[in-house]
């Protein structure tokens, strides 16, 4: 290599080195270099057209982007099991509602106080008897719906074959005990609304100038409470 060629090579190297240094230290300040390095590590650059999102595949589109263009809001996706909300029913409120509805239909249910006493149980049993339902004497949601809406959710009783529920049986036994004390029957209480008990109810209703029904009712229990309260209190 001739001396002239050597000098030309050195001069070219010096010019290129100067240009690189100028670009690094003048046009690319250290802060921007660092930001660019960090953005590159994260897959983005600062304001130079890079995006942190992967490029769209041909023929596919991101639902959230499309929704954003239409101005729609994409609801967040909820994960995990949903715990059922426990049903907390205030029994006194239910009883109060049943007492109120029975009174509106002409049944003697006692005070609308949310207390399930014998008179209220008797009113429930009277409604159940009139509606052809099994005797339970129990306040329950299905009964309230039946009273208000005539719901068919409750099954009609098979006359003579459906035994009374435990609470209704206790009420019948209390009535039988009161009738035994008053001399209307002589048999021992058995909790069954048999023919002898129905005849005793009718005789008592006639004697007290009540409507003759032959069924347990709130009115019947209210009358018996004034005449044989101790017999009824033994049940409560």
C-alpha contacts under 8 A as a table, 3 or more apart, distances in Angstrom:
res1	aa1	res2	aa2	distance
1	X	5	X	6.19
1	X	6	X	6.69
2	X	5	X	5.29
2	X	6	X	6.46
3	X	6	X	5.11
3	X	7	X	6.27
4	X	7	X	5.21
4	X	8	X	6.20
5	X	8	X	5.00
5	X	9	X	6.17
6	X	9	X	5.18
6	X	10	X	6.28
7	X	10	X	5.17
7	X	11	X	6.10
8	X	11	X	5.11
8	X	12	X	6.19
9	X	12	X	5.17
9	X	13	X	6.22
10	X	13	X	5.11
10	X	14	X	6.17
11	X	14	X	5.11
11	X	15	X	6.26
12	X	15	X	5.19
12	X	16	X	6.25
13	X	16	X	5.24
13	X	17	X	6.09
14	X	17	X	5.14
14	X	18	X	6.15
15	X	18	X	5.19
15	X	19	X	6.27
16	X	19	X	5.11
16	X	20	X	6.28
17	X	20	X	5.20
17	X	21	X	6.19
18	X	21	X	5.10
18	X	22	X	6.09
19	X	22	X	5.13
19	X	23	X	6.23
20	X	23	X	5.14
20	X	24	X	6.19
21	X	24	X	5.14
21	X	25	X	6.03
21	X	26	X	7.91
22	X	25	X	5.47
22	X	26	X	5.30
22	X	27	X	6.97
23	X	26	X	5.54
23	X	27	X	4.93
23	X	28	X	6.19
24	X	27	X	6.08
24	X	28	X	5.00
24	X	29	X	7.02
25	X	28	X	5.78
25	X	29	X	5.76
25	X	30	X	7.38
26	X	29	X	6.25
28	X	32	X	6.36
28	X	33	X	6.37
29	X	32	X	5.49
29	X	33	X	6.38
30	X	33	X	4.99
30	X	34	X	6.26
31	X	34	X	5.23
31	X	35	X	6.22
32	X	35	X	5.01
32	X	36	X	5.97
33	X	36	X	5.06
33	X	37	X	6.22
34	X	37	X	5.07
34	X	38	X	6.27
35	X	38	X	5.17
35	X	39	X	6.03
35	X	45	X	7.87
35	X	46	X	7.09
36	X	39	X	5.09
36	X	40	X	6.02
36	X	45	X	5.81
36	X	46	X	6.46
37	X	40	X	5.09
37	X	41	X	6.35
38	X	41	X	5.12
38	X	42	X	6.41
39	X	42	X	5.04
39	X	43	X	6.06
39	X	44	X	4.68
39	X	45	X	4.68
39	X	46	X	6.64
40	X	43	X	5.00
40	X	44	X	5.42
40	X	45	X	5.91
41	X	44	X	7.54
42	X	52	X	7.29
43	X	50	X	7.61
43	X	51	X	7.06
43	X	52	X	5.38
44	X	50	X	5.03
44	X	51	X	5.18
44	X	52	X	5.04
45	X	48	X	5.94
45	X	49	X	7.09
45	X	50	X	5.20
45	X	51	X	7.26
46	X	49	X	7.91
46	X	50	X	7.59
47	X	50	X	7.28
51	X	54	X	7.43
56	X	60	X	6.85
56	X	61	X	6.57
56	X	62	X	7.75
57	X	60	X	5.59
57	X	61	X	7.42
61	X	65	X	7.56
61	X	66	X	7.19
62	X	65	X	5.30
62	X	66	X	6.33
63	X	66	X	5.14
63	X	67	X	6.06
64	X	67	X	5.04
64	X	68	X	6.04
64	X	74	X	6.50
65	X	68	X	4.98
65	X	69	X	6.31
66	X	69	X	5.15
66	X	70	X	6.44
67	X	70	X	5.10
67	X	71	X	6.12
67	X	72	X	5.04
67	X	73	X	6.62
67	X	74	X	6.75
68	X	71	X	4.99
68	X	72	X	5.88
68	X	73	X	7.02
69	X	72	X	7.67
89	X	93	X	7.99
89	X	94	X	7.64
90	X	93	X	5.36
90	X	94	X	6.45
91	X	94	X	5.04
91	X	95	X	6.10
91	X	114	X	7.75
92	X	95	X	5.04
92	X	96	X	6.01
92	X	113	X	7.87
92	X	114	X	4.35
92	X	115	X	6.44
93	X	96	X	5.01
93	X	97	X	6.16
93	X	114	X	6.02
94	X	97	X	5.16
94	X	98	X	6.28
94	X	114	X	7.32
94	X	139	X	7.05
94	X	140	X	7.05
94	X	141	X	7.10
94	X	144	X	7.92
95	X	98	X	5.11
95	X	99	X	6.09
95	X	114	X	4.83
95	X	115	X	6.76
95	X	116	X	6.62
95	X	139	X	5.79
95	X	140	X	7.79
96	X	99	X	5.07
96	X	100	X	6.16
96	X	112	X	5.47
96	X	113	X	5.82
96	X	114	X	4.11
96	X	115	X	7.43
97	X	100	X	5.12
97	X	101	X	6.20
97	X	112	X	7.99
97	X	114	X	7.83
97	X	144	X	7.52
98	X	101	X	5.15
98	X	102	X	5.99
98	X	139	X	6.98
98	X	144	X	5.76
98	X	147	X	8.00
99	X	102	X	5.24
99	X	103	X	6.14
99	X	109	X	5.63
99	X	110	X	7.51
99	X	111	X	7.62
99	X	112	X	5.58
99	X	114	X	7.59
99	X	120	X	6.88
100	X	103	X	5.23
100	X	104	X	6.27
100	X	112	X	6.10
101	X	104	X	5.00
101	X	105	X	6.42
101	X	144	X	7.92
101	X	147	X	7.02
101	X	148	X	7.14
102	X	105	X	5.10
102	X	106	X	6.44
102	X	107	X	5.24
102	X	108	X	7.38
102	X	109	X	6.62
102	X	123	X	7.28
102	X	124	X	7.77
102	X	127	X	7.87
102	X	147	X	7.52
103	X	106	X	5.04
103	X	107	X	4.99
103	X	108	X	6.06
103	X	109	X	6.23
104	X	107	X	7.42
107	X	123	X	5.91
107	X	126	X	7.77
107	X	127	X	7.66
107	X	217	X	7.99
107	X	218	X	7.15
107	X	219	X	7.89
108	X	119	X	7.44
108	X	120	X	7.62
108	X	123	X	5.90
108	X	217	X	7.49
108	X	218	X	5.03
108	X	219	X	5.45
109	X	112	X	7.66
109	X	119	X	5.67
109	X	120	X	4.44
109	X	121	X	7.73
109	X	122	X	7.43
109	X	123	X	5.11
109	X	124	X	7.78
109	X	218	X	5.55
109	X	219	X	7.80
110	X	119	X	5.82
110	X	120	X	5.98
110	X	218	X	7.28
112	X	115	X	7.86
116	X	120	X	5.80
116	X	121	X	6.62
116	X	139	X	7.84
117	X	120	X	5.37
117	X	121	X	6.24
117	X	236	X	7.83
118	X	121	X	4.97
118	X	122	X	5.96
118	X	171	X	6.95
118	X	218	X	7.42
118	X	221	X	6.85
118	X	236	X	7.64
119	X	122	X	4.98
119	X	123	X	6.25
119	X	217	X	7.40
119	X	218	X	4.31
119	X	219	X	7.16
119	X	221	X	5.61
119	X	222	X	6.10
120	X	123	X	5.03
120	X	124	X	6.27
120	X	218	X	6.04
121	X	124	X	5.06
121	X	125	X	6.17
121	X	137	X	4.57
121	X	138	X	6.61
121	X	139	X	7.97
121	X	168	X	7.54
121	X	171	X	7.60
121	X	217	X	8.00
121	X	218	X	7.04
122	X	125	X	5.03
122	X	126	X	6.11
122	X	137	X	6.61
122	X	171	X	7.44
122	X	216	X	5.78
122	X	217	X	4.26
122	X	218	X	4.20
122	X	219	X	7.72
122	X	220	X	7.74
122	X	221	X	6.63
123	X	126	X	5.01
123	X	127	X	6.27
123	X	137	X	7.90
123	X	216	X	7.81
123	X	217	X	4.94
123	X	218	X	4.32
123	X	219	X	7.60
124	X	127	X	5.17
124	X	128	X	6.11
124	X	136	X	7.87
124	X	137	X	5.26
124	X	138	X	7.10
124	X	139	X	7.50
124	X	217	X	7.63
124	X	218	X	7.89
125	X	128	X	4.92
125	X	129	X	5.97
125	X	135	X	5.65
125	X	136	X	6.60
125	X	137	X	5.07
125	X	168	X	7.25
125	X	216	X	6.36
125	X	217	X	6.39
126	X	129	X	5.08
126	X	130	X	6.18
126	X	215	X	6.61
126	X	216	X	5.79
126	X	217	X	4.81
126	X	218	X	7.39
127	X	130	X	5.11
127	X	131	X	6.02
128	X	131	X	5.09
128	X	132	X	5.98
128	X	133	X	4.74
128	X	134	X	6.45
128	X	135	X	5.94
128	X	136	X	7.89
129	X	132	X	5.16
129	X	133	X	5.98
129	X	134	X	7.35
129	X	135	X	6.77
129	X	215	X	7.38
130	X	133	X	7.71
131	X	156	X	7.69
132	X	156	X	5.37
132	X	157	X	5.62
132	X	159	X	7.90
133	X	154	X	7.29
133	X	155	X	6.55
133	X	156	X	4.54
133	X	157	X	4.70
134	X	155	X	7.84
134	X	156	X	6.67
134	X	157	X	4.77
134	X	158	X	7.93
134	X	162	X	6.27
134	X	163	X	7.49
134	X	164	X	6.51
134	X	165	X	7.80
135	X	163	X	7.60
135	X	164	X	4.86
135	X	165	X	6.15
135	X	168	X	6.05
136	X	164	X	5.93
136	X	165	X	4.61
136	X	166	X	7.12
136	X	167	X	6.12
136	X	168	X	4.86
136	X	169	X	7.98
137	X	165	X	7.60
137	X	167	X	5.89
137	X	168	X	4.92
138	X	167	X	6.87
138	X	168	X	7.72
139	X	143	X	6.78
139	X	144	X	7.66
140	X	143	X	5.38
140	X	144	X	6.51
141	X	144	X	5.12
141	X	145	X	6.31
142	X	145	X	5.14
142	X	146	X	6.18
142	X	151	X	7.87
142	X	153	X	6.92
142	X	154	X	6.85
143	X	146	X	4.95
143	X	147	X	6.19
143	X	154	X	7.47
144	X	147	X	5.12
144	X	148	X	6.18
145	X	148	X	5.18
145	X	149	X	5.45
145	X	150	X	6.72
145	X	151	X	5.86
146	X	149	X	5.37
146	X	150	X	4.26
146	X	151	X	4.38
146	X	152	X	6.98
146	X	153	X	7.58
146	X	154	X	7.41
147	X	150	X	5.71
147	X	151	X	7.68
148	X	151	X	7.93
151	X	154	X	7.17
152	X	155	X	6.96
157	X	161	X	7.82
157	X	162	X	6.02
158	X	161	X	5.48
158	X	162	X	5.72
159	X	162	X	6.61
160	X	163	X	7.77
163	X	192	X	7.80
164	X	167	X	7.97
164	X	168	X	5.63
164	X	169	X	5.64
164	X	192	X	7.47
165	X	168	X	5.22
165	X	169	X	5.95
166	X	169	X	5.01
166	X	170	X	6.26
167	X	170	X	5.10
167	X	171	X	6.42
168	X	171	X	5.07
168	X	172	X	6.25
169	X	172	X	5.11
169	X	173	X	6.12
169	X	191	X	4.59
169	X	192	X	6.61
170	X	173	X	5.07
170	X	174	X	6.24
170	X	191	X	6.22
170	X	235	X	6.87
171	X	174	X	5.05
171	X	175	X	6.30
171	X	191	X	7.52
171	X	235	X	7.49
172	X	175	X	5.07
172	X	176	X	6.15
172	X	191	X	4.98
172	X	192	X	6.59
172	X	193	X	6.63
172	X	216	X	7.50
173	X	176	X	5.04
173	X	177	X	6.09
173	X	189	X	5.24
173	X	190	X	6.02
173	X	191	X	4.30
173	X	192	X	7.44
174	X	177	X	5.02
174	X	178	X	6.20
174	X	189	X	7.78
174	X	231	X	6.58
174	X	232	X	5.28
174	X	234	X	7.64
174	X	235	X	6.06
175	X	178	X	5.08
175	X	179	X	6.12
175	X	221	X	7.43
175	X	224	X	7.78
175	X	232	X	7.10
176	X	179	X	5.02
176	X	180	X	6.01
176	X	185	X	7.44
176	X	188	X	7.76
176	X	189	X	5.33
176	X	190	X	7.96
176	X	191	X	7.69
176	X	197	X	6.90
177	X	180	X	5.05
177	X	181	X	6.26
177	X	188	X	7.65
177	X	189	X	5.93
177	X	231	X	5.96
177	X	232	X	7.52
178	X	181	X	5.05
178	X	182	X	6.21
178	X	224	X	6.93
178	X	228	X	5.56
178	X	229	X	7.84
178	X	231	X	5.20
178	X	232	X	6.52
179	X	182	X	4.94
179	X	183	X	5.94
179	X	184	X	4.95
179	X	185	X	5.83
179	X	200	X	7.34
180	X	183	X	5.06
180	X	184	X	5.79
180	X	185	X	4.93
180	X	186	X	5.67
180	X	187	X	7.37
180	X	188	X	7.82
181	X	184	X	7.78
181	X	228	X	7.13
181	X	231	X	7.48
182	X	228	X	7.28
183	X	186	X	6.91
184	X	200	X	5.67
184	X	204	X	7.71
185	X	196	X	7.54
185	X	197	X	7.50
185	X	200	X	6.69
193	X	197	X	5.89
193	X	198	X	6.66
194	X	197	X	5.37
194	X	198	X	6.32
195	X	198	X	5.04
195	X	199	X	6.14
196	X	199	X	5.16
196	X	200	X	6.23
197	X	200	X	5.01
197	X	201	X	6.21
198	X	201	X	5.03
198	X	202	X	6.29
198	X	214	X	4.81
198	X	215	X	6.48
199	X	202	X	5.13
199	X	203	X	6.17
199	X	214	X	6.60
200	X	203	X	5.14
200	X	204	X	6.08
200	X	214	X	7.84
201	X	204	X	5.14
201	X	205	X	6.10
201	X	213	X	7.80
201	X	214	X	5.14
201	X	215	X	6.82
201	X	216	X	7.76
202	X	205	X	5.02
202	X	206	X	6.17
202	X	212	X	5.51
202	X	213	X	6.35
202	X	214	X	4.81
203	X	206	X	5.15
203	X	207	X	6.12
204	X	207	X	5.05
204	X	208	X	6.15
205	X	208	X	5.16
205	X	209	X	5.93
205	X	210	X	4.71
205	X	211	X	6.36
205	X	212	X	5.61
205	X	213	X	7.81
205	X	220	X	7.71
206	X	209	X	4.97
206	X	210	X	5.91
206	X	211	X	7.31
206	X	212	X	6.37
207	X	210	X	7.67
216	X	220	X	6.55
216	X	221	X	7.67
217	X	220	X	5.17
217	X	221	X	6.42
218	X	221	X	5.17
218	X	222	X	6.09
219	X	222	X	5.06
219	X	223	X	6.26
220	X	223	X	5.26
220	X	224	X	6.21
221	X	224	X	4.99
221	X	225	X	6.01
222	X	225	X	5.15
222	X	226	X	6.88
223	X	226	X	5.52
223	X	227	X	6.80
224	X	227	X	5.11
224	X	228	X	5.52
224	X	229	X	6.62
224	X	232	X	7.83
225	X	228	X	5.48
225	X	229	X	4.21
225	X	230	X	7.91
225	X	232	X	6.65
226	X	229	X	5.86
228	X	231	X	5.53
228	X	232	X	6.72
229	X	232	X	5.15
229	X	233	X	5.99
230	X	233	X	5.02
230	X	234	X	6.39
231	X	234	X	5.56
231	X	235	X	7.56
232	X	235	X	5.61
232	X	236	X	7.09
233	X	236	X	5.17
